[in-house]
């Protein structure tokens, strides 16, 4: 599939997402468990650790860190530190569309935000990104989904120290 960005349109994220802040939990409130605890991280899909609290946030959403505005798609229910913003979709979001959108957010927003200039909820509500658009100037969710699916045409593989590992990205 061709990814021609010339005809993409600008969209305000707040038009398509309800955006809320994460919730701080003191370390004395939890132990190690199974619930992902999302923080303002650049790795491991934002999961800092797994804790034993009941999830505060439902999955199938996007999370950004306030420092750096690094975005991740969160498929599962989770807890999140107060250093992140949670984007709940106002449309039918799925993993493929989520991965497309977080890629665009990361490409367009990471360089703008840092420790001295954090991307808080109010700032997140003002983020405008360019996305593929339909003829009626709405986001082309179908194209985004199909584009991400097209990247899965063959398994990724690597050979390390004589051991062959094949990854299937779904």
Z-matrix of the N, CA and C atoms (Angstrom, degrees):
N
C 1 1.459
C 2 1.511 1 109.46
N 3 1.296 2 115.42 1 141.75
C 4 1.457 3 121.22 2 179.83
C 5 1.528 4 109.78 3 -87.19
N 6 1.310 5 116.60 4 134.36
C 7 1.456 6 121.45 5 178.66
C 8 1.520 7 108.46 6 -108.85
N 9 1.331 8 116.17 7 78.84
C 10 1.452 9 122.34 8 179.50
C 11 1.521 10 108.51 9 -93.40
N 12 1.329 11 117.06 10 113.58
C 13 1.469 12 121.38 11 -174.61
C 14 1.529 13 113.53 12 -91.40
N 15 1.322 14 117.87 13 0.93
C 16 1.469 15 120.89 14 -175.73
C 17 1.527 16 113.13 15 -60.34
N 18 1.317 17 117.81 16 -34.51
C 19 1.462 18 120.74 17 -175.93
C 20 1.531 19 113.50 18 -102.08
N 21 1.318 20 116.62 19 13.23
C 22 1.449 21 119.56 20 177.51
C 23 1.526 22 109.52 21 -68.98
N 24 1.317 23 116.19 22 154.52
C 25 1.467 24 122.55 23 -179.17
C 26 1.529 25 109.62 24 -115.94
N 27 1.332 26 115.08 25 158.18
C 28 1.458 27 120.41 26 177.15
C 29 1.523 28 110.24 27 -84.83
N 30 1.346 29 115.47 28 137.80
C 31 1.455 30 121.68 29 179.30
C 32 1.519 31 108.98 30 -134.68
N 33 1.334 32 115.81 31 136.49
C 34 1.451 33 122.74 32 175.50
C 35 1.529 34 107.55 33 -81.09
N 36 1.331 35 117.47 34 121.77
C 37 1.471 36 120.25 35 -177.23
C 38 1.529 37 112.42 36 -58.67
N 39 1.323 38 117.52 37 -34.24
C 40 1.466 39 120.54 38 -179.18
C 41 1.530 40 112.37 39 -65.06
N 42 1.319 41 117.92 40 -18.65
C 43 1.468 42 120.28 41 175.36
C 44 1.526 43 111.42 42 -73.75
N 45 1.325 44 116.97 43 -20.70
C 46 1.463 45 121.79 44 -174.46
C 47 1.526 46 113.48 45 -118.29
N 48 1.344 47 116.33 46 -7.13
C 49 1.464 48 120.72 47 -178.97
C 50 1.523 49 110.65 48 -139.74
N 51 1.333 50 116.19 49 141.56
C 52 1.462 51 121.68 50 164.16
C 53 1.522 52 105.46 51 -86.96
N 54 1.314 53 117.35 52 130.11
C 55 1.461 54 121.30 53 -173.30
C 56 1.519 55 109.39 54 -117.51
N 57 1.340 56 115.57 55 125.45
C 58 1.466 57 121.73 56 -179.48
C 59 1.528 58 109.09 57 -132.16
N 60 1.319 59 115.50 58 159.98
C 61 1.469 60 120.96 59 178.49
C 62 1.526 61 110.43 60 -84.90
N 63 1.330 62 114.85 61 152.76
C 64 1.455 63 120.48 62 172.54
C 65 1.523 64 110.27 63 -67.90
N 66 1.317 65 116.18 64 177.18
C 67 1.465 66 121.89 65 -175.43
C 68 1.526 67 108.94 66 -124.98
N 69 1.315 68 116.26 67 127.20
C 70 1.457 69 120.25 68 -179.00
C 71 1.527 70 110.96 69 -76.46
N 72 1.319 71 115.51 70 135.52
C 73 1.466 72 122.06 71 173.02
C 74 1.530 73 107.86 72 -120.88
N 75 1.309 74 115.81 73 126.73
C 76 1.462 75 119.81 74 176.68
C 77 1.525 76 109.07 75 -67.32
N 78 1.323 77 118.04 76 142.94
C 79 1.470 78 120.62 77 179.55
C 80 1.522 79 113.34 78 -55.09
N 81 1.319 80 117.28 79 -26.98
C 82 1.472 81 119.72 80 179.23
C 83 1.534 82 112.11 81 -72.35
N 84 1.339 83 117.49 82 -11.40
C 85 1.468 84 122.01 83 -178.27
C 86 1.526 85 113.50 84 -84.23
N 87 1.324 86 118.08 85 -13.63
C 88 1.463 87 119.22 86 -172.71
C 89 1.523 88 111.89 87 -144.41
N 90 1.321 89 113.90 88 162.09
C 91 1.459 90 123.37 89 171.95
C 92 1.522 91 107.45 90 -123.19
N 93 1.305 92 116.65 91 -178.96
C 94 1.461 93 121.45 92 176.08
C 95 1.528 94 108.04 93 -65.18
N 96 1.332 95 116.00 94 139.11
C 97 1.464 96 120.42 95 -178.61
C 98 1.514 97 111.28 96 -157.71
N 99 1.326 98 116.50 97 -145.86
C 100 1.467 99 121.71 98 -175.23
C 101 1.523 100 114.29 99 -113.94
N 102 1.329 101 118.86 100 -8.55
C 103 1.461 102 121.64 101 -177.26
C 104 1.524 103 109.92 102 -85.68
N 105 1.341 104 118.08 103 123.45
C 106 1.467 105 119.81 104 176.96
C 107 1.535 106 110.19 105 -60.50
N 108 1.326 107 115.98 106 136.07
C 109 1.469 108 122.60 107 176.29
C 110 1.519 109 106.23 108 -113.20
N 111 1.321 110 115.99 109 105.39
C 112 1.462 111 122.88 110 -173.74
C 113 1.521 112 109.55 111 -86.09
N 114 1.332 113 115.71 112 134.92
C 115 1.463 114 121.17 113 178.30
C 116 1.528 115 109.21 114 -130.60
N 117 1.316 116 115.63 115 177.76
C 118 1.466 117 120.96 116 178.11
C 119 1.526 118 108.35 117 -78.81
N 120 1.305 119 115.35 118 81.47
C 121 1.458 120 122.30 119 -176.45
C 122 1.523 121 109.32 120 -122.61
N 123 1.303 122 116.06 121 161.38
C 124 1.460 123 120.78 122 175.99
C 125 1.518 124 111.92 123 -104.67
N 126 1.324 125 117.37 124 9.05
C 127 1.464 126 119.39 125 -175.45
C 128 1.523 127 111.41 126 -144.31
N 129 1.317 128 115.40 127 170.64
C 130 1.463 129 124.05 128 175.67
C 131 1.530 130 112.44 129 54.78
N 132 1.321 131 116.05 130 36.45
C 133 1.468 132 122.50 131 -178.92
C 134 1.526 133 112.35 132 55.28
N 135 1.335 134 115.72 133 27.54
C 136 1.460 135 121.04 134 178.47
C 137 1.520 136 114.57 135 82.51
N 138 1.338 137 117.74 136 -2.87
C 139 1.472 138 120.73 137 -177.05
C 140 1.529 139 109.12 138 -78.61
N 141 1.337 140 115.27 139 112.90
C 142 1.463 141 120.57 140 178.59
C 143 1.517 142 110.99 141 -81.50
N 144 1.334 143 115.42 142 -37.37
C 145 1.467 144 122.07 143 -179.32
C 146 1.517 145 107.39 144 -167.61
N 147 1.301 146 116.02 145 175.79
C 148 1.464 147 121.22 146 173.53
C 149 1.519 148 107.25 147 -115.79
N 150 1.335 149 114.71 148 133.21
C 151 1.463 150 120.38 149 -173.65
C 152 1.530 151 110.87 150 -123.39
N 153 1.334 152 115.51 151 170.29
C 154 1.467 153 119.53 152 -175.06
C 155 1.529 154 114.29 153 -96.55
N 156 1.316 155 118.84 154 14.92
C 157 1.462 156 121.54 155 177.65
C 158 1.526 157 110.84 156 -83.96
N 159 1.315 158 115.74 157 156.91
C 160 1.462 159 121.33 158 172.59
C 161 1.529 160 107.00 159 -70.72
N 162 1.303 161 117.19 160 138.71
C 163 1.463 162 121.75 161 -177.46
C 164 1.529 163 111.39 162 -57.40
N 165 1.345 164 115.86 163 135.79
C 166 1.461 165 122.54 164 176.14
C 167 1.528 166 111.48 165 -87.04
N 168 1.333 167 116.05 166 -24.12
C 169 1.456 168 121.21 167 -172.99
C 170 1.527 169 109.64 168 -129.10
N 171 1.313 170 115.74 169 143.35
C 172 1.464 171 119.48 170 178.24
C 173 1.528 172 109.17 171 -87.16
N 174 1.310 173 114.96 172 151.50
C 175 1.460 174 121.19 173 -179.24
C 176 1.521 175 112.40 174 -74.94
N 177 1.335 176 115.12 175 -168.52
C 178 1.462 177 123.77 176 -174.44
C 179 1.520 178 110.06 177 60.63
N 180 1.340 179 114.08 178 54.35
C 181 1.458 180 121.19 179 179.83
C 182 1.525 181 107.96 180 -149.69
N 183 1.312 182 115.01 181 178.93
C 184 1.464 183 121.89 182 177.73
C 185 1.520 184 108.05 183 -115.05
N 186 1.328 185 116.46 184 141.69
C 187 1.451 186 122.18 185 177.74
C 188 1.524 187 108.18 186 -124.77
N 189 1.341 188 116.33 187 136.81
C 190 1.458 189 120.30 188 174.01
C 191 1.518 190 108.93 189 -123.32
N 192 1.321 191 115.94 190 145.32
C 193 1.453 192 120.72 191 173.68
C 194 1.516 193 109.31 192 -80.53
N 195 1.319 194 116.94 193 146.58
C 196 1.461 195 120.28 194 178.64
C 197 1.520 196 111.43 195 -70.74
N 198 1.333 197 116.92 196 -31.92
C 199 1.458 198 121.60 197 177.28
C 200 1.529 199 106.75 198 -95.02
N 201 1.309 200 117.30 199 112.16
C 202 1.462 201 121.33 200 178.89
C 203 1.512 202 114.39 201 91.44
N 204 1.308 203 118.56 202 -18.32
C 205 1.473 204 123.41 203 178.91
C 206 1.530 205 112.10 204 55.61
N 207 1.335 206 116.83 205 33.22
C 208 1.456 207 120.08 206 176.50
C 209 1.516 208 108.94 207 -68.45
N 210 1.336 209 115.88 208 127.98
C 211 1.455 210 121.85 209 -174.71
C 212 1.523 211 111.22 210 -105.10
N 213 1.336 212 115.36 211 143.73
C 214 1.460 213 122.99 212 174.99
C 215 1.521 214 108.66 213 -137.82
N 216 1.318 215 116.02 214 146.60
C 217 1.464 216 121.38 215 170.10
C 218 1.516 217 107.17 216 -86.53
N 219 1.326 218 117.72 217 129.80
C 220 1.460 219 122.45 218 179.58
C 221 1.524 220 108.99 219 -109.93
N 222 1.326 221 118.04 220 108.66
C 223 1.462 222 120.15 221 -178.35
C 224 1.535 223 113.62 222 -78.26
N 225 1.338 224 117.09 223 -28.18
C 226 1.468 225 121.32 224 -172.21
C 227 1.527 226 111.90 225 -112.67
N 228 1.315 227 116.13 226 160.38
C 229 1.461 228 121.49 227 175.63
C 230 1.527 229 108.95 228 -60.51
N 231 1.352 230 116.34 229 151.12
C 232 1.459 231 119.92 230 -172.08
C 233 1.518 232 111.11 231 -160.39
N 234 1.326 233 115.29 232 168.70
C 235 1.462 234 123.30 233 165.23
C 236 1.529 235 105.52 234 -105.10
N 237 1.319 236 117.16 235 156.33
C 238 1.462 237 120.23 236 -179.29
C 239 1.519 238 109.67 237 -141.99
N 240 1.314 239 115.99 238 141.22
C 241 1.458 240 120.03 239 177.47
C 242 1.527 241 109.55 240 -70.19
N 243 1.313 242 115.42 241 168.13
C 244 1.460 243 120.23 242 178.15
C 245 1.524 244 111.69 243 -73.51
N 246 1.321 245 117.57 244 -0.52
C 247 1.466 246 122.21 245 178.47
C 248 1.518 247 113.05 246 -90.04
N 249 1.338 248 117.05 247 10.55
C 250 1.461 249 120.05 248 179.73
C 251 1.530 250 110.60 249 -131.02
N 252 1.318 251 114.44 250 159.66
C 253 1.455 252 122.88 251 173.31
C 254 1.520 253 107.83 252 -114.82
N 255 1.325 254 115.39 253 138.80
C 256 1.461 255 121.64 254 -178.15
C 257 1.526 256 108.23 255 -109.04
N 258 1.337 257 116.19 256 127.46
C 259 1.463 258 123.34 257 -177.85
C 260 1.524 259 108.69 258 -107.88
N 261 1.347 260 116.14 259 106.33
C 262 1.464 261 121.30 260 177.12
C 263 1.527 262 108.97 261 -91.95
N 264 1.321 263 117.66 262 126.43
C 265 1.468 264 119.94 263 -176.34
C 266 1.528 265 112.85 264 -70.08
N 267 1.320 266 114.04 265 145.04
C 268 1.462 267 121.69 266 172.81
C 269 1.530 268 109.62 267 -99.32
N 270 1.317 269 116.59 268 10.74
C 271 1.462 270 124.41 269 -178.97
C 272 1.520 271 107.35 270 -136.79
N 273 1.311 272 117.27 271 178.03
C 274 1.462 273 120.39 272 -178.63
C 275 1.535 274 109.62 273 -82.05
N 276 1.313 275 115.07 274 95.36
C 277 1.463 276 122.39 275 179.81
C 278 1.521 277 109.11 276 -87.85
N 279 1.325 278 115.80 277 143.34
C 280 1.460 279 120.98 278 169.82
C 281 1.522 280 107.86 279 -134.28
N 282 1.317 281 116.74 280 176.66
C 283 1.464 282 120.84 281 -175.90
C 284 1.524 283 112.54 282 -58.56
N 285 1.314 284 117.51 283 -42.39
C 286 1.473 285 120.82 284 -176.97
C 287 1.527 286 110.91 285 -64.03
N 288 1.330 287 116.69 286 -47.89
C 289 1.467 288 120.00 287 178.93
C 290 1.526 289 109.65 288 -64.49
N 291 1.331 290 116.53 289 -40.41
C 292 1.457 291 120.71 290 177.98
C 293 1.517 292 112.30 291 -59.42
N 294 1.324 293 117.14 292 -43.95
C 295 1.467 294 120.59 293 179.05
C 296 1.523 295 111.29 294 -64.62
N 297 1.320 296 117.36 295 -37.69
C 298 1.460 297 120.94 296 177.52
C 299 1.529 298 109.90 297 -62.55
N 300 1.325 299 116.47 298 -49.68
C 301 1.463 300 120.86 299 -176.92
C 302 1.525 301 111.57 300 -64.62
N 303 1.335 302 119.00 301 -43.10
C 304 1.471 303 119.27 302 -179.42
C 305 1.522 304 110.91 303 -64.87
N 306 1.314 305 117.32 304 -32.20
C 307 1.464 306 119.75 305 176.99
C 308 1.524 307 110.36 306 -63.82
N 309 1.318 308 116.87 307 -43.15
C 310 1.464 309 120.80 308 178.83
C 311 1.528 310 110.69 309 -66.50
N 312 1.337 311 117.20 310 -43.65
C 313 1.469 312 119.87 311 177.99
C 314 1.521 313 110.00 312 -59.75
N 315 1.329 314 117.41 313 -47.13
C 316 1.466 315 120.29 314 -178.92
C 317 1.518 316 111.83 315 -62.22
N 318 1.314 317 117.33 316 -39.32
C 319 1.458 318 121.02 317 179.99
C 320 1.526 319 111.45 318 -67.50
N 321 1.324 320 117.19 319 -38.83
C 322 1.460 321 121.28 320 -173.10
C 323 1.520 322 115.37 321 -93.87
N 324 1.319 323 118.52 322 -22.51
C 325 1.463 324 120.07 323 -170.36
C 326 1.525 325 115.51 324 -112.47
N 327 1.320 326 119.54 325 -26.07
C 328 1.472 327 121.22 326 -172.28
C 329 1.520 328 113.69 327 -53.89
N 330 1.309 329 117.79 328 -41.10
C 331 1.458 330 120.48 329 -174.98
C 332 1.538 331 112.95 330 -74.04
N 333 1.321 332 117.64 331 -14.99
C 334 1.465 333 121.62 332 -175.37
C 335 1.520 334 113.68 333 -84.13
N 336 1.329 335 117.82 334 -20.46
C 337 1.451 336 121.33 335 -168.64
C 338 1.516 337 111.43 336 -121.57
N 339 1.330 338 116.88 337 145.62
C 340 1.452 339 122.42 338 178.23
C 341 1.515 340 109.77 339 -154.92
N 342 1.316 341 116.00 340 -169.20
C 343 1.461 342 119.54 341 -177.44
C 344 1.524 343 111.29 342 -62.62
N 345 1.332 344 116.95 343 -40.83
C 346 1.464 345 121.44 344 -179.72
C 347 1.520 346 113.51 345 -77.79
N 348 1.313 347 117.04 346 -15.69
C 349 1.472 348 122.21 347 179.14
C 350 1.521 349 107.69 348 -136.67
N 351 1.314 350 115.66 349 83.04
C 352 1.452 351 120.77 350 -175.27
C 353 1.521 352 111.50 351 -85.16
N 354 1.314 353 115.06 352 148.48
C 355 1.462 354 122.60 353 179.83
C 356 1.525 355 108.86 354 -92.05
N 357 1.312 356 115.73 355 90.06
C 358 1.468 357 121.22 356 -178.58
C 359 1.533 358 109.86 357 -84.44
N 360 1.312 359 117.59 358 179.43
C 361 1.465 360 121.59 359 -176.69
C 362 1.530 361 110.70 360 -55.50
N 363 1.316 362 117.46 361 -47.17
C 364 1.466 363 120.34 362 179.76
C 365 1.516 364 112.69 363 -59.34
N 366 1.340 365 116.41 364 -39.76
C 367 1.462 366 120.99 365 177.57
C 368 1.524 367 110.39 366 -67.17
N 369 1.328 368 116.09 367 -41.14
C 370 1.469 369 120.52 368 -179.61
C 371 1.521 370 111.22 369 -60.99
N 372 1.328 371 116.41 370 -35.29
C 373 1.463 372 120.69 371 -179.56
C 374 1.530 373 112.50 372 -69.06
N 375 1.320 374 116.62 373 -10.99
C 376 1.465 375 120.79 374 179.22
C 377 1.528 376 113.09 375 -105.23
N 378 1.316 377 117.42 376 1.38
C 379 1.465 378 120.32 377 -179.08
C 380 1.523 379 110.14 378 -71.10
N 381 1.319 380 114.05 379 129.35
C 382 1.464 381 122.00 380 175.81
C 383 1.521 382 106.85 381 -116.35
N 384 1.330 383 116.81 382 128.96
C 385 1.462 384 121.03 383 176.35
C 386 1.518 385 109.26 384 -126.86
N 387 1.318 386 115.17 385 157.11
C 388 1.459 387 120.40 386 175.74
C 389 1.517 388 109.12 387 -93.24
N 390 1.330 389 114.72 388 134.37
C 391 1.461 390 122.00 389 179.25
C 392 1.519 391 109.11 390 -136.82
N 393 1.341 392 117.04 391 159.50
C 394 1.465 393 119.26 392 172.62
C 395 1.532 394 108.77 393 -59.60
N 396 1.321 395 115.72 394 143.35
C 397 1.460 396 120.05 395 -176.89
C 398 1.520 397 111.02 396 -126.79
N 399 1.322 398 114.65 397 152.49
C 400 1.462 399 121.10 398 174.74
C 401 1.519 400 108.38 399 -82.64
N 402 1.322 401 116.80 400 176.32
C 403 1.465 402 120.55 401 179.93
C 404 1.530 403 111.90 402 -64.85
N 405 1.324 404 117.85 403 -23.43
C 406 1.465 405 119.88 404 177.89
C 407 1.535 406 112.22 405 -94.62
N 408 1.344 407 116.45 406 19.80
C 409 1.471 408 123.94 407 174.16
C 410 1.523 409 114.15 408 60.74
N 411 1.315 410 116.45 409 38.72
C 412 1.463 411 121.80 410 170.37
C 413 1.532 412 106.96 411 -113.90
N 414 1.325 413 117.68 412 158.15
C 415 1.470 414 118.51 413 178.96
C 416 1.527 415 111.12 414 -57.62
N 417 1.307 416 115.69 415 138.39
C 418 1.465 417 121.54 416 -179.49
C 419 1.530 418 108.78 417 -90.44
N 420 1.335 419 115.03 418 79.93
C 421 1.464 420 121.40 419 -177.35
C 422 1.528 421 110.86 420 -58.93
N 423 1.313 422 117.15 421 -39.67
C 424 1.466 423 121.42 422 -178.14
C 425 1.532 424 110.61 423 -61.64
N 426 1.340 425 116.81 424 -45.37
C 427 1.463 426 119.92 425 178.61
C 428 1.527 427 110.35 426 -60.48
N 429 1.332 428 117.01 427 -44.97
C 430 1.472 429 120.61 428 -178.91
C 431 1.526 430 110.32 429 -58.79
N 432 1.324 431 115.83 430 -45.74
C 433 1.462 432 120.31 431 179.95
C 434 1.524 433 111.12 432 -63.63
N 435 1.315 434 116.94 433 -46.02
C 436 1.467 435 120.95 434 -178.86
C 437 1.524 436 111.66 435 -66.51
N 438 1.321 437 117.29 436 -35.14
C 439 1.465 438 119.68 437 178.90
C 440 1.530 439 110.08 438 -64.56
N 441 1.321 440 117.85 439 -47.23
C 442 1.467 441 120.18 440 179.05
C 443 1.526 442 110.28 441 -63.26
N 444 1.320 443 117.73 442 -40.26
C 445 1.471 444 120.28 443 176.46
C 446 1.521 445 110.99 444 -59.74
N 447 1.333 446 117.48 445 -36.75
C 448 1.469 447 120.90 446 -177.73
C 449 1.530 448 112.02 447 -66.37
N 450 1.309 449 117.24 448 -21.10
C 451 1.467 450 120.68 449 178.86
C 452 1.524 451 111.86 450 -75.30
N 453 1.321 452 116.60 451 -12.89
C 454 1.458 453 122.28 452 -176.59
C 455 1.522 454 112.89 453 -95.68
N 456 1.291 455 118.54 454 23.66
C 457 1.461 456 119.82 455 -172.95
C 458 1.516 457 114.23 456 -67.71
N 459 1.318 458 118.56 457 -19.89
C 460 1.465 459 119.73 458 175.67
C 461 1.524 460 109.29 459 -150.28
N 462 1.314 461 116.81 460 151.71
C 463 1.471 462 119.88 461 -179.41
C 464 1.524 463 111.11 462 -66.93
N 465 1.326 464 115.68 463 146.21
C 466 1.453 465 121.17 464 172.64
C 467 1.518 466 107.55 465 -82.30
N 468 1.306 467 116.91 466 143.06
C 469 1.459 468 118.39 467 177.02
C 470 1.513 469 109.60 468 -142.73
N 471 1.321 470 114.83 469 157.76
C 472 1.452 471 121.01 470 177.97
C 473 1.524 472 108.53 471 -147.67
N 474 1.281 473 115.39 472 152.27
C 475 1.455 474 119.98 473 175.37
C 476 1.521 475 107.18 474 -119.20
N 477 1.319 476 116.47 475 126.87
C 478 1.449 477 121.73 476 -178.80
C 479 1.523 478 108.31 477 -137.09
N 480 1.317 479 116.11 478 119.13
C 481 1.467 480 122.79 479 177.23
C 482 1.527 481 112.12 480 54.46
N 483 1.301 482 115.18 481 40.10
C 484 1.450 483 119.00 482 175.54
C 485 1.510 484 114.80 483 82.41
N 486 1.332 485 117.77 484 -3.20
C 487 1.460 486 121.12 485 178.99
C 488 1.522 487 107.57 486 -102.43
N 489 1.319 488 116.57 487 125.64
C 490 1.456 489 120.97 488 179.65
C 491 1.528 490 109.52 489 -96.53
N 492 1.323 491 115.54 490 123.84
C 493 1.463 492 121.36 491 -179.52
C 494 1.512 493 108.00 492 -119.12
N 495 1.319 494 117.29 493 132.81
C 496 1.463 495 121.75 494 177.00
C 497 1.517 496 108.42 495 -115.46
N 498 1.335 497 115.71 496 130.72
C 499 1.448 498 121.97 497 177.81
C 500 1.516 499 108.67 498 -109.95
N 501 1.300 500 116.89 499 132.74
C 502 1.455 501 120.91 500 173.27
C 503 1.505 502 107.27 501 -109.65
N 504 1.312 503 116.03 502 118.66
C 505 1.455 504 122.21 503 -178.28
C 506 1.499 505 107.87 504 -94.23
N 507 1.337 506 117.99 505 122.40
C 508 1.468 507 119.23 506 -176.18
C 509 1.484 508 113.18 507 -112.42
